[in-house]
Amino acid sequence: MSSTASSPAPWPAPHVTGPVDAVVQVPASKSLTNRYLVLAAVADGPSRLRSPLFSRDSELMIAALEALGARIRRVPGEGRFGPDLVVEPIGGTVPDRAVDCGLAGTVMRFVPPVAALVPGRTSFDGDPHARARPMGPVVEALRQLGIQVDDAGSGSLPFTVEGGGRVPGGRLVIDASGSSQFVSALLLVGARFEEGLHLEHVGKPVPSLDHIRMTIEVLRGAGVEVDDSVPDHWVVSPGTIRAFDVVIEQDLSNAGPFLAAALATGGTVRIPGWPAETTQVGDLWRDILERMGATVEYDGGTLTVTGSGSIAGIDLADASELAPTVAALCALAESPSRLSGIAHLRGHETDRLAALVAEINRLGGDAEETADGIVVRPRPLTGTVVRSYADHRMATAGAVIGLRVPGVRVEDIGTTSKTMPEFPGLWADLAATARD
């Protein structure tokens, strides 16, 4: 929620006058953790998630699946940030239940199709900001599948799903131009539909296709047949979802602010355990940071980014969830930047385009919205309070700017707990490595 009179004082963003020199490990991917949790809940036996993420979004997903009848145990593991999870799939009879979605898009969109498979009534609601996030395509998809959904005609939270224990499946047509999560939500459980699923998208292009590719690879790893050979069509064959034992990759998108710190300070940041191949959109940091003036090296599983002391502007299309951190670097750059193909960010935790423009300009910068993105032009910045809008990526963008601009304070740094509760401590450790 937005700050109020009783909210904590804004967080003083660490400011450094020299280059950082750090080795950073970040917690596991939220996108992968929550996808694997959903799959495990509808699999054919117990599954194990090793080194998963523990954050507000993942805890909300755990609670939602437990409400539907899954049993999820925390067991000792070898991960740095917490235990492993053993998931016993949904089974038996559970009473009517309520699911708190918080501000988690994966919970509000992935869980309703699961609820359709469970007999009984499931009510969904979340944070005030969550009620503004688009849900219409999921609601309408469930209705096309014969599931009763009561949303009072809003196409958003709150709503209820009347599960019957079975879903016929078959052909389904939706408009997923507002979010790739609308596609992933249905693909994740399509194998459990009696006729499988043939999902077709109609409308403007689907954003963040990398996230759909991630969903498909996760499904295939669990033995699910998915045909994505025809653009805007996805065919999931009916069948079981095989139980699995998987190590969750670290969150490469959340690694972005730390890598950006190398460019912002002219320093060096190394992230060990970076996957050689991945479906995470965060792997784009290799190309983005190099184009903005950094030296990027990958050796022995470690990604090393070194800044030169200057930042070049960039013309970048479809930066997706990376856009707030890229925009922070653009605000510090020496030449203009244009970020395009990100109109869908208006429907994320907040309207990220409006928020980025407002906060860059609040700092004295020069930014404006376009139809599908933002333009940022060089201008000296001055420290002030950066509002987070209950959006974790807005908060971390403020932290990146604060490294170079003294006096930046970030409202509600605690919102980073959505995907990385450890952020304030990890960021302080990073700043402490700066050399004067």
C-alpha positions as CSV (number, residue, x, y, z in Angstrom):
1,M,0.0,0.0,0.0
2,S,1.1,3.6,-0.4
3,S,2.8,5.3,2.5
4,T,0.6,6.9,5.1
5,A,1.3,9.1,8.1
6,S,2.2,6.0,10.1
7,S,4.6,4.6,7.5
8,P,8.3,4.2,8.2
9,A,10.5,7.2,7.2
10,P,11.9,7.0,3.7
11,W,15.1,4.8,3.4
12,P,18.3,6.8,2.8
13,A,19.7,5.2,-0.3
14,P,23.4,4.5,0.0
15,H,25.5,7.0,-1.9
16,V,29.1,6.2,-3.0
17,T,31.9,8.4,-4.4
18,G,34.0,5.5,-5.8
19,P,33.6,2.3,-7.8
20,V,32.0,-0.7,-6.1
21,D,33.8,-4.1,-6.3
22,A,31.5,-6.8,-5.2
23,V,30.5,-10.5,-5.5
24,V,26.7,-10.8,-5.2
25,Q,24.4,-13.7,-4.9
26,V,20.6,-13.1,-5.1
27,P,17.7,-15.3,-4.0
28,A,15.9,-17.6,-6.4
29,S,13.7,-16.6,-9.3
30,K,10.1,-15.6,-8.3
31,S,8.9,-16.5,-11.8
32,L,10.3,-20.0,-11.6
33,T,9.5,-20.6,-8.0
34,N,5.8,-19.8,-8.4
35,R,5.5,-21.8,-11.7
36,Y,7.0,-24.9,-10.1
37,L,4.8,-24.5,-7.0
38,V,1.7,-24.5,-9.3
39,L,2.9,-27.5,-11.2
40,A,3.8,-29.4,-8.1
41,A,0.3,-28.8,-6.7
42,V,-1.3,-30.6,-9.7
43,A,1.5,-33.2,-10.3
44,D,1.2,-37.0,-9.9
45,G,3.2,-37.2,-6.7
46,P,5.4,-35.3,-4.3
47,S,7.9,-32.8,-5.7
48,R,10.9,-31.0,-4.3
49,L,11.9,-27.4,-5.0
50,R,15.6,-26.9,-4.0
51,S,16.8,-23.3,-3.1
52,P,13.4,-21.7,-3.8
53,L,12.5,-18.1,-3.2
54,F,11.0,-17.0,0.1
55,S,9.4,-13.7,-0.4
56,R,5.9,-12.2,-0.1
57,D,4.9,-13.4,-3.6
58,S,6.1,-16.9,-3.0
59,E,4.6,-17.1,0.5
60,L,1.3,-15.9,-0.9
61,M,1.5,-18.7,-3.6
62,I,2.3,-21.3,-0.9
63,A,-0.7,-20.2,1.2
64,A,-3.0,-20.2,-1.8
65,L,-2.1,-23.7,-2.9
66,E,-2.4,-24.9,0.7
67,A,-5.9,-23.4,0.9
68,L,-6.8,-25.6,-2.1
69,G,-5.5,-28.7,-0.4
70,A,-1.8,-29.0,-1.3
71,R,0.6,-29.9,1.6
72,I,3.8,-27.9,1.5
73,R,6.6,-28.7,3.9
74,R,9.9,-26.8,4.5
75,V,12.8,-29.2,4.8
76,P,16.5,-28.6,5.3
77,G,18.4,-27.8,2.2
78,E,21.7,-26.4,0.9
79,G,20.4,-23.0,-0.3
80,R,21.9,-19.8,1.2
81,F,18.5,-18.1,1.6
82,G,16.3,-20.8,3.2
83,P,15.1,-24.4,3.2
84,D,13.8,-26.5,0.4
85,L,10.1,-27.2,-0.2
86,V,8.4,-30.6,-0.6
87,V,5.0,-30.3,-2.2
88,E,2.3,-33.0,-1.9
89,P,-0.3,-32.3,-4.6
90,I,-3.9,-31.2,-4.1
91,G,-6.2,-34.1,-3.1
92,G,-9.1,-34.9,-0.9
93,T,-11.9,-32.6,0.1
94,V,-11.4,-29.1,1.3
95,P,-14.0,-26.6,2.5
96,D,-14.7,-23.3,0.8
97,R,-11.7,-21.1,1.0
98,A,-10.3,-17.6,0.5
99,V,-7.1,-16.7,-1.3
100,D,-5.1,-13.6,-0.6
101,C,-3.4,-12.5,-3.8
102,G,-1.6,-9.6,-2.2
103,L,-0.1,-7.8,-5.2
104,A,1.2,-10.9,-6.8
105,G,0.2,-11.2,-10.5
106,T,1.3,-14.9,-10.5
107,V,-1.1,-15.7,-7.6
108,M,-4.1,-13.7,-8.9
109,R,-3.7,-15.2,-12.5
110,F,-2.2,-18.7,-12.0
111,V,-4.3,-19.9,-9.1
112,P,-7.9,-19.4,-10.4
113,P,-7.5,-22.1,-13.1
114,V,-6.2,-24.4,-10.4
115,A,-9.2,-23.6,-8.2
116,A,-11.4,-24.6,-11.2
117,L,-10.0,-28.2,-10.7
118,V,-11.0,-28.3,-7.0
119,P,-14.6,-28.8,-5.9
120,G,-16.1,-25.9,-4.0
121,R,-16.0,-22.2,-3.9
122,T,-12.8,-20.1,-3.8
123,S,-12.8,-16.4,-3.2
124,F,-10.0,-14.2,-4.4
125,D,-8.9,-10.7,-3.3
126,G,-5.8,-8.8,-2.7
127,D,-4.2,-5.5,-1.9
128,P,-5.9,-2.3,-2.9
129,H,-3.5,-1.9,-5.9
130,A,-4.3,-5.4,-7.0
131,R,-7.9,-4.5,-7.6
132,A,-6.7,-2.2,-10.4
133,R,-4.7,-5.0,-12.2
134,P,-6.4,-6.5,-15.3
135,M,-7.9,-9.9,-14.7
136,G,-10.6,-10.0,-17.4
137,P,-9.0,-12.6,-19.8
138,V,-8.6,-15.1,-17.0
139,V,-12.2,-14.6,-15.8
140,E,-13.5,-14.9,-19.3
141,A,-11.4,-17.9,-20.1
142,L,-12.7,-19.8,-17.1
143,R,-16.3,-19.0,-18.2
144,Q,-15.5,-20.3,-21.7
145,L,-14.4,-23.5,-20.0
146,G,-17.7,-23.8,-18.3
147,I,-16.6,-22.6,-14.9
148,Q,-18.8,-20.2,-12.9
149,V,-17.0,-17.0,-11.9
150,D,-18.7,-14.2,-10.0
151,D,-16.8,-10.9,-10.4
152,A,-19.8,-8.5,-10.3
153,G,-19.0,-7.6,-13.9
154,S,-15.7,-5.9,-12.9
155,G,-13.2,-8.2,-14.7
156,S,-10.9,-7.7,-11.7
157,L,-10.5,-8.6,-8.0
158,P,-12.4,-9.5,-5.9
159,F,-14.2,-12.6,-7.5
160,T,-15.1,-16.1,-6.7
161,V,-14.6,-19.4,-8.6
162,E,-16.9,-22.3,-8.4
163,G,-14.8,-25.4,-9.0
164,G,-16.4,-28.6,-10.1
165,G,-13.5,-30.9,-9.8
166,R,-13.1,-31.3,-13.5
167,V,-12.6,-29.0,-16.5
168,P,-13.5,-30.2,-20.0
169,G,-10.8,-28.1,-21.8
170,G,-10.6,-28.0,-25.5
171,R,-10.2,-24.8,-27.7
172,L,-10.1,-21.5,-26.0
173,V,-9.7,-18.0,-27.5
174,I,-8.5,-15.0,-25.4
175,D,-6.9,-11.6,-25.8
176,A,-3.6,-11.8,-23.9
177,S,-2.2,-8.5,-25.1
178,G,-2.3,-7.1,-21.5
179,S,-0.1,-9.8,-20.0
180,S,1.8,-13.0,-20.9
181,Q,0.6,-14.3,-17.5
182,F,-2.9,-14.8,-19.0
183,V,-1.3,-17.4,-21.3
184,S,0.9,-19.0,-18.7
185,A,-2.0,-19.3,-16.2
186,L,-3.9,-21.6,-18.6
187,L,-0.9,-23.5,-19.9
188,L,0.2,-24.5,-16.5
189,V,-2.9,-26.6,-15.8
190,G,-4.0,-27.4,-19.4
191,A,-2.7,-31.0,-19.2
192,R,-5.2,-31.6,-16.4
193,F,-8.1,-30.6,-18.5
194,E,-10.0,-33.7,-19.9
195,E,-9.4,-32.7,-23.5
196,G,-6.2,-30.8,-22.9
197,L,-6.0,-27.2,-24.1
198,H,-5.8,-25.5,-27.5
199,L,-5.2,-21.8,-26.5
200,E,-5.4,-19.1,-29.2
201,H,-4.5,-15.4,-28.7
202,V,-6.3,-12.8,-30.7
203,G,-5.4,-9.1,-30.4
204,K,-2.3,-7.0,-30.2
205,P,1.0,-8.8,-29.7
206,V,1.5,-10.6,-26.4
207,P,4.1,-8.9,-24.3
208,S,7.0,-10.7,-22.5
209,L,7.0,-13.8,-24.7
210,D,10.1,-14.9,-22.8
211,H,7.9,-15.6,-19.8
212,I,5.7,-17.9,-21.9
213,R,8.8,-19.7,-23.2
214,M,9.7,-20.2,-19.5
215,T,6.3,-21.7,-18.8
216,I,6.6,-24.1,-21.7
217,E,10.1,-25.3,-20.7
218,V,8.9,-25.9,-17.1
219,L,6.0,-27.9,-18.4
220,R,8.1,-30.0,-20.8
221,G,10.5,-30.7,-17.9
222,A,7.5,-32.3,-16.1
223,G,6.6,-34.5,-19.1
224,V,3.9,-32.3,-20.5
225,E,3.5,-32.1,-24.3
226,V,3.2,-28.6,-25.6
227,D,3.1,-27.6,-29.2
228,D,3.9,-23.9,-29.8
229,S,4.9,-24.2,-33.4
230,V,2.2,-21.9,-34.7
231,P,2.4,-18.3,-33.5
232,D,-0.3,-17.3,-31.0
233,H,-1.4,-20.9,-30.6
234,W,-0.4,-23.2,-27.8
235,V,-1.6,-26.8,-27.7
236,V,-1.2,-28.8,-24.4
237,S,-1.9,-32.5,-24.6
238,P,-4.0,-34.0,-21.8
239,G,-2.1,-36.2,-19.3
240,T,-0.4,-36.4,-16.0
241,I,2.1,-33.8,-14.8
242,R,5.2,-35.7,-13.6
243,A,6.5,-35.1,-10.1
244,F,10.0,-33.5,-10.1
245,D,13.0,-32.6,-8.1
246,V,14.5,-29.3,-9.3
247,V,17.0,-26.6,-8.3
248,I,15.6,-23.1,-8.8
249,E,17.8,-20.6,-10.6
250,Q,18.6,-17.3,-8.9
251,D,16.5,-14.4,-10.1
252,L,18.4,-12.8,-12.9
253,S,15.9,-9.8,-13.1
254,N,16.6,-9.1,-9.4
255,A,20.3,-9.3,-10.1
256,G,19.8,-6.4,-12.5
257,P,20.1,-3.5,-9.9
258,F,23.4,-5.0,-8.6
259,L,24.8,-5.3,-12.1
260,A,23.6,-1.8,-12.9
261,A,25.6,-0.6,-9.8
262,A,28.8,-1.5,-11.7
263,L,27.8,0.8,-14.6
264,A,26.5,3.5,-12.3
265,T,29.7,3.7,-10.2
266,G,32.3,2.6,-12.8
267,G,33.0,-0.5,-10.7
268,T,32.8,-4.2,-11.0
269,V,30.1,-6.7,-9.9
270,R,30.4,-10.4,-10.2
271,I,27.5,-12.8,-9.9
272,P,28.4,-16.5,-9.6
273,G,26.0,-19.2,-10.6
274,W,24.7,-17.4,-13.6
275,P,23.2,-20.1,-15.9
276,A,24.8,-20.7,-19.3
277,E,21.3,-21.2,-20.7
278,T,18.1,-20.0,-19.3
279,T,14.5,-18.9,-20.1
280,Q,14.7,-15.9,-17.7
281,V,14.3,-12.5,-19.3
282,G,17.0,-11.3,-16.9
283,D,19.7,-12.9,-19.1
284,L,19.2,-9.8,-21.4
285,W,21.3,-7.9,-18.9
286,R,24.4,-9.2,-20.7
287,D,23.4,-7.3,-23.9
288,I,21.7,-4.3,-22.3
289,L,24.6,-3.3,-20.1
290,E,27.2,-3.8,-22.8
291,R,25.2,-1.5,-25.1
292,M,25.1,1.1,-22.3
293,G,28.9,1.1,-22.0
294,A,29.9,-1.7,-19.6
295,T,32.3,-4.6,-20.2
296,V,30.5,-7.9,-19.8
297,E,32.3,-11.2,-19.3
298,Y,31.0,-14.7,-18.7
299,D,33.5,-17.3,-17.4
300,G,33.1,-20.5,-15.4
301,G,29.5,-19.7,-14.5
302,T,30.3,-16.2,-13.2
303,L,28.9,-13.1,-14.9
304,T,31.2,-10.0,-14.4
305,V,30.1,-6.5,-15.3
306,T,32.6,-3.6,-15.2
307,G,31.6,0.0,-15.8
308,S,33.8,2.5,-17.6
309,G,32.7,5.6,-15.6
310,S,30.3,6.7,-18.3
311,I,26.8,5.6,-19.3
312,A,25.5,5.6,-22.8
313,G,21.9,6.1,-23.6
314,I,20.0,3.3,-25.3
315,D,17.2,2.6,-27.7
316,L,15.6,-0.5,-26.3
317,A,12.4,-2.4,-27.2
318,D,10.5,-4.7,-24.9
319,A,12.6,-4.4,-21.8
320,S,9.7,-5.9,-19.9
321,E,10.3,-6.2,-16.1
322,L,13.9,-4.9,-16.6
323,A,12.6,-1.5,-17.7
324,P,12.6,0.3,-14.2
325,T,16.3,-0.5,-13.7
326,V,17.2,0.4,-17.3
327,A,15.3,3.6,-16.8
328,A,17.3,4.4,-13.7
329,L,20.5,4.0,-15.7
330,C,19.0,6.1,-18.5
331,A,18.4,8.9,-16.0
332,L,22.1,8.8,-15.2
333,A,23.3,8.5,-18.9
334,E,25.1,11.0,-21.0
335,S,22.9,10.7,-24.0
336,P,19.1,10.3,-24.6
337,S,17.3,7.0,-24.3
338,R,14.1,5.5,-25.6
339,L,12.4,2.5,-24.1
340,S,9.6,1.1,-26.3
341,G,7.3,-1.9,-26.5
342,I,6.4,-1.7,-22.8
343,A,2.9,-0.3,-22.8
344,H,1.8,-3.4,-20.8
345,L,3.8,-2.0,-17.8
346,R,0.9,0.3,-17.2
347,G,-1.0,-2.7,-15.7
348,H,1.8,-4.0,-13.4
349,E,2.0,-3.4,-9.7
350,T,1.5,0.3,-10.6
351,D,1.4,2.2,-13.9
352,R,5.2,1.9,-14.2
353,L,5.5,4.2,-17.2
354,A,3.7,7.1,-15.4
355,A,5.6,6.3,-12.2
356,L,9.0,6.2,-13.8
357,V,8.4,9.5,-15.6
358,A,7.1,11.2,-12.4
359,E,10.0,10.1,-10.3
360,I,12.8,10.9,-12.8
361,N,11.3,14.3,-13.2
362,R,10.9,14.7,-9.5
363,L,14.7,14.2,-9.2
364,G,15.2,17.0,-11.7
365,G,15.4,14.8,-14.8
366,D,13.8,15.0,-18.2
367,A,11.5,12.1,-19.0
368,E,8.2,11.8,-20.8
369,E,5.7,9.0,-21.7
370,T,5.2,7.8,-25.3
371,A,2.4,5.6,-26.5
372,D,4.3,2.4,-25.6
373,G,7.2,3.5,-23.5
374,I,9.3,6.5,-22.2
375,V,11.9,8.8,-23.4
376,V,14.7,10.0,-21.0
377,R,17.1,12.9,-21.8
378,P,20.2,13.8,-19.9
379,R,19.9,16.4,-17.1
380,P,21.6,16.7,-13.7
381,L,19.7,15.1,-10.9
382,T,19.1,16.3,-7.3
383,G,18.4,14.0,-4.3
384,T,14.9,13.9,-3.0
385,V,12.3,11.3,-1.9
386,V,11.6,8.7,-4.6
387,R,8.1,7.2,-4.3
388,S,7.8,3.4,-4.7
389,Y,4.1,3.1,-5.4
390,A,4.1,-0.2,-3.6
391,D,6.2,-1.5,-6.5
392,H,9.4,-3.4,-5.7
393,R,11.1,-2.5,-9.0
394,M,10.4,1.2,-8.5
395,A,12.1,1.0,-5.1
396,T,15.2,-0.7,-6.5
397,A,15.4,1.8,-9.4
398,G,15.5,4.6,-6.8
399,A,18.4,2.7,-5.0
400,V,20.4,2.6,-8.3
401,I,20.0,6.3,-8.8
402,G,21.0,7.0,-5.2
403,L,24.4,5.4,-5.7
404,R,25.3,8.4,-7.9
405,V,23.0,11.1,-6.6
406,P,23.4,12.1,-2.9
407,G,20.3,12.7,-0.8
408,V,18.0,10.1,-2.5
409,R,15.5,8.6,-0.1
410,V,13.2,5.7,-1.1
411,E,9.7,5.5,0.2
412,D,8.7,2.1,1.5
413,I,11.9,0.1,0.7
414,G,10.1,-2.8,2.5
415,T,8.1,-3.3,-0.7
416,T,11.1,-5.1,-2.1
417,S,10.0,-8.0,0.1
418,K,7.6,-8.9,-2.7
419,T,10.5,-10.7,-4.5
420,M,13.7,-10.0,-2.4
421,P,13.3,-9.4,1.3
422,E,17.1,-9.3,1.6
423,F,17.5,-6.4,-0.7
424,P,18.3,-3.6,1.8
425,G,21.0,-5.7,3.5
426,L,22.5,-6.9,0.2
427,W,22.5,-3.3,-1.2
428,A,24.2,-2.0,1.9
429,D,26.9,-4.7,1.5
430,L,27.4,-3.7,-2.1
431,A,27.8,0.0,-1.3
432,A,30.3,-0.9,1.5
433,T,32.7,-2.3,-1.2
434,A,33.0,1.1,-2.9
435,R,36.5,2.6,-3.0
436,D,37.0,6.3,-2.5
